[in-house]
């Protein structure tokens, strides 16, 4: 009798499990997937953070944490456009010189204190203070900020500047925890590694090694985040010395996400991982120094240099096809791959003497490989090319500052949907600290660059950008190569991640509050 009861219980349990399984499948089939709160995203990051501070963040690790821990007045959406975050709305004066920002009501810091206009004023004053030595200081030169009331702030510019909205993507600091620290001591404050913020996540714990370097950080969802509490409960960041170490972490299961993965390593990823291919607003080109190499002053020589490069093959071999070929100073896809090796050889053969030059670049695996491919393409066309490389940290002092190169393989970062290419192409920027590394001068382009900065009409701005692109393409002061993709390895189960474009790698977190690892299925009749 007892055995029969046991059998019945077992059969009943099997029936119940089967019924629940069938119910779950029916629910999945007829229900709508919706995010549920929970789960842990474990991500590997190369480098060790020192400044979890939007005014001081320098490394990728710093910037990643700032994006997770702080909120801005405006925050990029999945297409890279700045949209209200802490701000409820913003208004721009007709002359483009005043921006009035209204904060959302009931904003709070992660410690529960209220966030007000005073915090915004404090942050900008610190950004402008030379004692702080903020890398964002230049963005605020000529900008005055005033508090109208607890929720409204007005920014006044000396002259109109259309890309100013990008300035408002600066993370805001809490005045109540920073105001007692002297400006000259801010970089030394403990708050740089244990901050209070208003971002989608807040610090739970930080682990350090015997030397005091941060090796991991655990973050928890911030219920006060202005755009809504994130669906993912915990973000765990593990810091690695290099990509190879991070890849081993992916293989072992210690982490399940990694940003900026090299294209050549994608095949090493397991079935648990997928890759998000995100457009990166960056221009990779070879900038020609006509002052150092007189031959580059010849339009025919510049034409030959361009014609000798098979950009499609370069992208396929150097970045495994992850990106888009370009032919101008803005990261717009080129319509054609204008590869004509015969025309290049014909031009070079007519030169009375050998055209030799040095191609300088940064000492990174991708750029060194691309430099070697370019060298071979140009040598085949009849040029004589040697490659010289420098550590990334030495470029500013040894190469860019003194303009010490013949041809320079480099990447220019153009921020936002209204980029400001002024620093890269205006003739006033030919000397350091300007970034006109092609030493380009064209009075028509100068005027276009000045006009696009102040033009308030989106339609007219688009036309100005088109003219800038056309004029610089015609002069060929550089060999424009490609705009790379940002490759983000994430767990296959990650939902809600819809990122088309980023300005920098850390921008991938701008929409993290929409991502989810846990889900539930709701029948349509119950969805409002």
C-alpha positions in Angstrom: 0.0 0.0 0.0 2.7 2.4 1.0 4.6 1.6 -2.3 1.5 2.3 -4.3 1.1 5.7 -2.7 4.7 6.5 -3.4 4.3 5.5 -7.0 1.2 7.8 -7.2 3.1 10.7 -5.7 5.9 10.2 -8.1 3.5 10.0 -11.1 1.7 13.1 -9.8 5.0 15.0 -9.6 6.0 13.9 -13.1 2.6 15.0 -14.4 2.9 18.4 -12.6 6.4 19.0 -14.0 5.2 18.1 -17.5 2.2 20.3 -17.2 4.4 23.3 -16.0 6.8 22.6 -18.9 3.9 22.6 -21.4 2.5 25.7 -19.8 5.9 27.5 -20.0 6.2 26.6 -23.7 2.6 27.8 -24.4 3.4 31.0 -22.5 6.6 31.5 -24.6 4.7 30.8 -27.8 1.7 33.1 -27.2 3.2 35.5 -24.7 5.3 38.6 -25.3 8.8 38.6 -23.9 9.3 41.4 -21.4 12.3 42.3 -19.2 12.4 41.0 -15.6 14.7 42.3 -12.8 17.6 40.2 -11.9 20.8 38.6 -13.2 24.5 39.6 -13.2 26.4 41.0 -16.2 30.1 40.0 -15.8 32.3 42.0 -18.1 36.1 42.2 -18.6 37.8 45.6 -19.1 41.4 46.1 -20.0 43.3 48.5 -17.6 42.8 49.5 -14.0 40.6 52.4 -13.1 42.0 55.4 -11.1 39.5 58.1 -11.6 35.8 57.2 -11.4 35.2 60.9 -11.9 33.7 62.5 -15.1 36.2 65.5 -14.8 39.3 63.3 -14.5 38.5 60.1 -16.3 41.4 59.3 -18.7 41.5 55.5 -19.4 38.9 53.3 -20.9 38.4 51.7 -17.5 37.8 55.1 -16.0 35.3 56.1 -18.7 33.4 52.9 -18.5 32.8 53.3 -14.8 31.9 57.0 -15.2 29.2 56.0 -17.7 27.8 53.4 -15.3 28.0 55.5 -12.1 27.1 59.0 -13.2 24.3 60.6 -15.1 24.3 63.6 -17.4 21.9 66.3 -18.3 21.7 64.6 -21.7 22.6 61.0 -22.5 23.1 59.4 -25.8 20.4 57.0 -27.2 21.2 53.9 -29.2 21.9 56.0 -32.3 24.4 58.3 -30.6 22.0 61.3 -30.3 21.9 63.3 -27.0 18.5 63.0 -25.3 17.3 64.3 -21.9 18.4 62.3 -18.9 18.6 64.4 -15.7 17.1 67.1 -17.9 13.3 67.2 -18.5 13.8 69.5 -21.4 16.1 72.1 -22.9 15.5 75.3 -24.8 17.9 77.1 -27.2 17.6 80.8 -27.9 17.1 81.9 -31.5 20.7 83.2 -31.8 22.1 79.9 -30.4 24.0 81.5 -27.5 21.7 80.5 -24.6 20.7 77.0 -23.5 18.2 76.8 -20.7 17.9 73.3 -19.1 15.1 72.3 -16.8 15.8 69.3 -14.5 13.3 66.5 -13.9 11.4 66.8 -10.6 12.5 64.5 -7.7 16.0 63.6 -8.7 18.2 61.9 -6.2 21.8 60.8 -5.8 22.6 57.2 -5.1 22.9 58.0 -1.3 19.4 59.4 -1.3 20.3 63.1 -1.2 18.4 65.4 -3.6 20.0 66.4 -6.9 19.4 70.1 -7.8 20.7 72.9 -10.0 23.4 73.6 -7.4 25.0 70.3 -8.4 25.1 71.3 -12.0 26.6 74.7 -11.2 29.2 73.1 -9.0 30.2 70.5 -11.6 30.8 73.1 -14.3 32.7 75.4 -11.9 35.0 72.5 -11.1 35.4 71.6 -14.8 36.5 75.2 -15.5 38.8 75.5 -12.4 42.5 75.2 -13.5 43.4 73.7 -10.2 41.3 70.6 -10.9 43.2 70.0 -14.2 40.1 68.5 -15.8 40.5 67.0 -19.3 37.1 68.6 -20.0 38.1 72.1 -19.2 38.5 73.3 -22.8 34.9 72.4 -23.5 33.7 75.0 -21.1 35.9 78.0 -22.1 33.8 81.0 -22.9 30.7 79.4 -21.3 28.9 81.0 -18.3 26.4 79.1 -16.2 23.8 80.5 -13.8 21.2 79.0 -11.6 17.6 80.3 -12.3 16.0 78.2 -9.6 16.2 74.7 -8.0 15.4 73.0 -11.3 16.6 75.4 -14.0 20.1 76.3 -15.2 21.1 78.7 -18.0 24.3 78.4 -20.1 25.5 81.5 -21.9 28.0 81.1 -24.8 30.2 83.9 -26.1 29.2 82.9 -29.6 26.8 80.3 -31.0 28.2 76.7 -31.1 25.9 74.1 -32.6 27.6 71.0 -31.2 27.2 72.4 -27.6 24.6 69.8 -26.7 27.5 67.3 -26.5 28.9 69.3 -23.6 25.8 68.5 -21.7 26.6 64.8 -21.7 29.1 65.5 -18.9 28.5 63.5 -15.8 27.2 65.6 -12.9 29.1 65.6 -9.5 27.3 65.7 -6.2 28.2 69.0 -4.5 27.4 67.8 -1.0 30.2 65.2 -1.0 32.8 67.1 -3.0 32.5 70.7 -1.9 34.7 70.3 1.2 37.6 69.0 -0.8 40.0 71.7 -2.1 40.1 71.9 -5.9 43.8 71.2 -5.9 43.2 68.0 -4.0 40.4 66.5 -6.0 42.6 64.2 -8.0 43.8 62.7 -4.6 40.4 62.2 -3.1 39.2 58.7 -2.0 35.9 59.6 -3.7 37.6 58.9 -7.1 37.4 55.2 -6.3 34.3 55.1 -4.1 32.0 57.7 -5.6 28.4 58.8 -5.1 26.6 59.3 -8.4 23.2 59.4 -10.1 23.9 56.9 -12.9 22.2 53.6 -13.6 24.4 51.8 -11.1 26.2 52.4 -7.8 29.3 51.0 -6.2 28.7 48.0 -3.9 32.3 46.9 -3.5 35.8 47.2 -4.9 38.6 44.7 -4.7 42.3 45.7 -4.9 45.5 43.8 -5.2 48.5 44.0 -2.9 49.7 47.1 -4.7 46.4 48.9 -4.3 45.3 48.6 -7.9 41.6 47.9 -8.5 41.1 44.4 -9.9 37.3 44.2 -9.8 34.3 46.2 -9.0 30.7 45.1 -8.1 27.9 47.5 -9.0 24.2 47.3 -8.1 21.2 48.9 -9.8 20.4 52.4 -8.7 16.7 52.8 -8.1 17.0 56.5 -8.3 18.3 56.6 -11.9 16.5 59.3 -13.8 15.7 57.1 -16.8 14.3 54.2 -14.7 15.8 51.5 -12.5 17.9 49.1 -14.7 16.6 45.5 -15.3 20.0 43.9 -14.7 20.5 43.7 -10.9 24.3 43.5 -10.8 27.2 44.5 -13.0 30.6 42.9 -12.1 33.6 44.4 -13.8 36.9 42.4 -13.9 40.0 44.4 -14.9 42.7 42.7 -17.0 46.1 43.8 -18.2 45.5 42.9 -21.8 43.0 41.5 -24.3 44.6 38.0 -24.2 43.9 37.8 -20.5 40.3 39.0 -21.0 39.8 36.3 -23.7 40.9 33.6 -21.3 38.4 35.0 -18.8 35.7 34.6 -21.5 36.8 31.0 -22.3 36.8 30.0 -18.6 33.5 31.5 -17.9 34.9 34.1 -15.4 33.3 36.8 -17.5 30.6 36.8 -20.2 31.2 40.1 -21.9 34.1 42.1 -23.3 34.2 45.5 -25.1 36.4 46.5 -28.0 37.3 42.9 -28.9 39.8 42.7 -31.8 38.2 41.3 -35.1 40.8 38.6 -35.3 39.7 37.2 -32.0 36.0 36.9 -32.8 36.4 33.3 -34.0 37.7 32.3 -30.5 34.4 33.1 -28.9 32.2 30.3 -27.7 28.5 29.6 -28.5 27.4 31.4 -25.3 28.6 34.7 -26.8 27.4 37.0 -29.6 29.0 40.1 -31.0 27.3 43.5 -31.4 28.8 45.2 -34.4 28.4 49.0 -33.6 29.3 51.9 -35.8 32.2 53.9 -34.2 32.3 57.6 -35.2 36.0 57.6 -36.0 38.1 58.3 -39.1 41.3 56.3 -39.7 43.5 57.9 -42.3 47.1 58.6 -43.3 47.7 62.3 -42.9 50.3 63.8 -45.2 52.8 66.3 -43.9 53.6 68.5 -46.9 55.9 70.6 -44.8 58.2 67.6 -44.0 57.9 65.9 -47.4 57.8 68.3 -50.3 56.7 65.6 -52.8 53.3 65.5 -51.0 52.6 69.1 -52.2 52.0 67.6 -55.7 48.4 66.8 -56.4 49.5 64.0 -58.7 51.5 62.3 -56.0 48.6 62.5 -53.5 46.4 61.1 -56.2 48.8 58.2 -56.7 48.9 57.5 -53.0 45.1 57.2 -52.9 44.8 55.2 -56.1 47.4 52.6 -54.9 45.4 51.7 -51.8 42.8 48.9 -52.1 40.7 50.0 -49.1 38.3 47.1 -49.3 41.2 44.6 -49.1 42.8 46.7 -46.3 39.6 46.6 -44.3 39.2 42.9 -44.9 42.8 42.0 -44.0 43.3 44.5 -41.3 39.9 44.5 -39.5 38.3 41.4 -41.0 35.8 43.5 -42.8 34.4 45.1 -39.5 33.9 48.7 -40.5 33.2 50.8 -43.6 35.6 52.3 -46.1 35.6 56.1 -46.4 36.9 58.7 -48.8 36.6 62.0 -46.8 37.1 63.6 -43.4 33.7 62.6 -42.0 32.9 59.0 -41.2 30.5 58.4 -44.1 30.6 55.2 -46.1 32.3 55.7 -49.5 30.2 54.9 -52.6 33.2 53.3 -54.4 36.5 51.7 -53.6 38.6 53.9 -56.0 41.5 51.5 -56.4 43.5 52.0 -59.6 47.0 50.5 -59.2 47.9 51.0 -62.9 47.1 54.8 -62.6 49.2 55.0 -59.4 52.2 53.2 -61.1 51.9 55.5 -64.1 52.1 58.7 -62.0 55.0 57.4 -59.9 57.0 56.2 -63.0 56.9 59.8 -64.3 58.8 61.1 -61.3 62.4 62.1 -62.0 63.5 60.8 -58.6 62.5 58.1 -56.2 59.6 59.1 -53.9 60.4 57.7 -50.5 58.9 58.5 -47.1 58.3 57.1 -43.6 54.9 56.0 -42.4 54.6 56.7 -38.7 51.9 55.1 -36.5 51.1 53.9 -32.9 52.5 50.7 -31.6 49.2 48.7 -31.5 48.7 45.3 -33.2 45.9 46.6 -35.6 47.7 49.7 -36.7 51.0 48.0 -37.2 49.4 45.4 -39.4 47.5 48.0 -41.4 50.8 50.0 -41.8 52.5 47.0 -43.2 49.7 46.4 -45.7 49.8 50.0 -46.8 53.6 49.9 -47.1 53.4 46.9 -49.4 50.6 48.5 -51.5 52.6 51.7 -52.0 55.9 49.9 -52.7 54.1 47.9 -55.4 53.1 51.2 -57.0 56.7 52.4 -57.0 57.0 54.4 -53.8 59.7 53.5 -51.3 58.1 53.3 -47.8 59.4 52.4 -44.4 57.3 52.1 -41.2 58.1 53.7 -37.9 56.1 53.2 -34.7 55.9 54.7 -31.3 54.2 53.7 -28.0 50.7 55.2 -27.8 51.8 57.2 -24.7 54.7 58.8 -26.6 52.7 60.0 -29.7 51.7 63.4 -28.3 55.2 64.5 -27.3 57.3 62.7 -29.9 55.1 62.8 -33.0 52.0 65.0 -32.9 53.3 68.0 -31.0 56.4 68.6 -33.0 54.7 67.4 -36.3 57.6 65.0 -36.7 56.4 62.6 -39.4 56.2 62.3 -43.2 52.9 60.4 -43.3 51.0 59.6 -40.1 48.5 56.7 -39.8 46.1 57.8 -37.0 42.5 57.9 -35.9 40.4 61.1 -35.4 37.5 61.0 -33.0 34.5 62.9 -34.3 31.9 63.2 -31.5 28.2 63.3 -32.0 25.7 63.7 -34.8 26.8 67.3 -35.2 30.6 66.8 -35.1 33.1 69.7 -35.0 35.9 68.9 -37.4 37.3 72.5 -36.8 40.3 71.3 -34.7 41.3 68.8 -37.4 41.0 70.8 -40.6 41.0 74.6 -39.9 44.2 76.3 -40.9 44.5 78.0 -37.4 45.0 74.5 -35.9 48.1 73.6 -37.9 50.4 74.1 -34.9 50.2 72.2 -31.6 47.9 72.0 -29.6 45.7 72.0 -32.7 45.1 68.7 -34.4 45.3 69.7 -38.0 48.0 67.0 -38.5 47.8 67.2 -42.3 48.8 70.9 -41.9 45.9 71.6 -44.3 45.0 75.2 -45.4 42.1 76.2 -47.5 40.3 79.5 -47.0 37.0 78.1 -48.4 37.1 75.2 -46.0 38.0 77.5 -43.1 34.9 79.5 -43.8 32.7 76.4 -44.0 34.2 75.1 -40.7 33.4 78.4 -39.0 29.9 78.5 -40.4 28.9 75.0 -39.4 29.8 75.7 -35.8 27.2 78.5 -35.5 24.5 77.4 -37.9 21.3 76.6 -36.0 19.3 75.1 -38.9 19.8 71.3 -39.1 19.1 71.4 -42.8 21.6 74.1 -43.5 24.2 72.4 -41.2 23.8 69.2 -43.3 24.6 71.1 -46.4 27.6 72.7 -44.9 28.9 69.3 -43.8 28.4 68.0 -47.3 30.5 71.0 -48.7 33.3 70.4 -46.2 33.4 66.7 -47.2 33.5 67.6 -50.9 36.2 70.3 -50.6 38.6 68.2 -48.5 38.1 65.1 -50.6 39.0 67.1 -53.7 42.3 68.4 -52.2 43.3 64.9 -50.8 45.4 66.2 -47.9 45.1 62.6 -46.5 44.5 59.1 -47.6 41.1 58.4 -45.9 40.9 54.7 -45.2 37.9 53.5 -43.1 35.8 54.0 -40.0 36.0 50.9 -37.8 33.3 49.1 -35.9 33.2 48.9 -32.1 32.9 45.1 -31.5 31.2 44.2 -28.2 31.1 40.6 -27.1 28.1 39.9 -24.9 26.2 36.9 -23.6 23.8 35.5 -26.1 20.9 35.7 -23.6 21.3 39.5 -23.2 18.2 41.3 -24.4 17.2 44.9 -25.0 20.6 45.9 -26.4 20.0 48.0 -29.4 23.1 50.2 -30.2 23.7 51.4 -33.7 26.4 54.0 -33.1 28.7 55.2 -30.4 31.2 58.1 -30.2 33.5 56.2 -27.7 33.5 52.7 -26.3 32.1 53.8 -22.9 29.0 55.1 -24.7 27.8 51.5 -25.1 26.5 51.8 -21.5 24.3 54.8 -22.2 21.3 52.5 -22.7 22.2 49.8 -20.2 19.1 50.5 -18.2 17.1 48.9 -21.1 19.2 45.7 -21.2 18.0 42.5 -19.4 19.2 39.0 -18.6 16.0 37.7 -17.0 12.7 37.7 -18.8 9.1 36.8 -18.4 6.3 36.2 -20.9 3.1 38.1 -20.7 0.1 37.4 -22.9 -0.9 40.3 -25.1 -4.3 40.8 -23.5 -2.6 41.7 -20.2 -0.3 44.4 -21.8 -1.6 47.9 -21.6 
